[in-house]
Amino acid sequence: MKTLIVYTTKHGCTEKCVDKLKNGITGQVDVLNLKKSVKIDPNNYEIIIIGGSIHAGQIQKRVKRFCLNHLKLLTDKKIGLFICCMEDGETAANQFKEAFPEELMKHASAKGIFGGEFNFDKMNFIERLIVKKIAKIDKSVSNINEENITEFVKQITKLRDENNKK
Ligand SMILES: Cc1cc2nc3c(=O)[nH]c(=O)nc-3n(C[C@H](O)[C@H](O)[C@H](O)COP(=O)(O)O)c2cc1C
């Protein structure tokens, strides 16, 4: 079974998580960064994982657009969905729910909230101000949730094993 991971990232945290997924999932795993204009046909994959990060409560428009443009195809495939964000608990869960179309959330076999990072070296002036004011944080911090990534990989592995038994 071939797996495609479709994602976008602002400061590199989602990309780090994609690398962890890629290392954890066995078999052929290809990645599609939606900011790069690489031509990959999602039709050629049995499992499609889609992820992005939350800024001001929203996932990137590119991720939303990809989901909407491929809704029919995605509901015919095995899919996994994830976000990176710094909120946790109910706020993170609500951000996750809002990030993807309801139909895909219901259809997804694997779901994950992977935590996030504030990377001050990569932020612009305005972003630094916002993070200082709202999150009350003034230096870089990493809260990537390795356990949730491991659990997500397990869910994807289970999907592959079930399919191999058929
Ligand atoms: C300007 C700014 C706004 C953010 N807004 C939110 C937010 O509304 N909710 C949240 O949970 N995290 C928020 N974050 C944290 C990001 O989701 C976090 O930095 C994430 O790891 C970014 O991933 P990326 O580097 O792949 O884009 C914000 C970060 C920045 C810099």
The ligand as an SDF file (V2000), in Angstrom:
LIG
                    3D

 31 33  0  0  0  0  0  0  0  0999 V2000
    1.1110   34.1720   14.8100 C   0  0  0  0  0  0  0  0  0  0  0  0
    0.7760   32.8230   15.3600 C   0  0  0  0  0  0  0  0  0  0  0  0
   -0.5510   32.5030   15.6600 C   0  0  0  0  0  0  0  0  0  0  0  0
   -0.8810   31.2490   16.1910 C   0  0  0  0  0  0  0  0  0  0  0  0
   -2.1850   30.9660   16.4760 N   0  0  0  0  0  0  0  0  0  0  0  0
   -2.4830   29.7750   17.0600 C   0  0  0  0  0  0  0  0  0  0  0  0
   -3.8320   29.4740   17.4050 C   0  0  0  0  0  0  0  0  0  0  0  0
   -4.7620   30.2210   17.1510 O   0  0  0  0  0  0  0  0  0  0  0  0
   -4.0480   28.2830   18.0240 N   0  0  0  0  0  0  0  0  0  0  0  0
   -3.0590   27.3700   18.3150 C   0  0  0  0  0  0  0  0  0  0  0  0
   -3.3330   26.3330   18.8830 O   0  0  0  0  0  0  0  0  0  0  0  0
   -1.7730   27.6410   17.9510 N   0  0  0  0  0  0  0  0  0  0  0  0
   -1.4770   28.7890   17.3350 C   0  0  0  0  0  0  0  0  0  0  0  0
   -0.1920   29.0680   16.9630 N   0  0  0  0  0  0  0  0  0  0  0  0
    0.8490   28.0460   17.1680 C   0  0  0  0  0  0  0  0  0  0  0  0
    1.1380   27.2530   15.8800 C   0  0  0  0  0  0  0  0  0  0  0  0
    0.0710   26.4020   15.5840 O   0  0  0  0  0  0  0  0  0  0  0  0
    2.4320   26.5030   16.0980 C   0  0  0  0  0  0  0  0  0  0  0  0
    3.4730   27.4400   16.1090 O   0  0  0  0  0  0  0  0  0  0  0  0
    2.6890   25.4110   15.0820 C   0  0  0  0  0  0  0  0  0  0  0  0
    3.6900   24.5590   15.5630 O   0  0  0  0  0  0  0  0  0  0  0  0
    3.0880   25.9950   13.7380 C   0  0  0  0  0  0  0  0  0  0  0  0
    3.3900   24.9570   12.8480 O   0  0  0  0  0  0  0  0  0  0  0  0
    4.1700   25.2560   11.4830 P   0  0  0  0  0  0  0  0  0  0  0  0
    5.5540   25.7170   11.8710 O   0  0  0  0  0  0  0  0  0  0  0  0
    4.1840   23.9440   10.7810 O   0  0  0  0  0  0  0  0  0  0  0  0
    3.3780   26.2640   10.7480 O   0  0  0  0  0  0  0  0  0  0  0  0
    0.1520   30.2980   16.4170 C   0  0  0  0  0  0  0  0  0  0  0  0
    1.4810   30.6150   16.0870 C   0  0  0  0  0  0  0  0  0  0  0  0
    1.8020   31.8550   15.5610 C   0  0  0  0  0  0  0  0  0  0  0  0
    3.2340   32.1640   15.2310 C   0  0  0  0  0  0  0  0  0  0  0  0
  1  2  1  0
  2  3  1  0
  2 30  2  0
  3  4  2  0
  4  5  1  0
  4 28  1  0
  5  6  2  0
  6  7  1  0
  6 13  1  0
  7  8  2  0
  7  9  1  0
  9 10  1  0
 10 11  2  0
 10 12  1  0
 12 13  2  0
 13 14  1  0
 14 15  1  0
 14 28  1  0
 15 16  1  0
 16 17  1  0
 16 18  1  0
 18 19  1  0
 18 20  1  0
 20 21  1  0
 20 22  1  0
 22 23  1  0
 23 24  1  0
 24 25  2  0
 24 26  1  0
 24 27  1  0
 28 29  2  0
 29 30  1  0
 30 31  1  0
M  END
$$$$
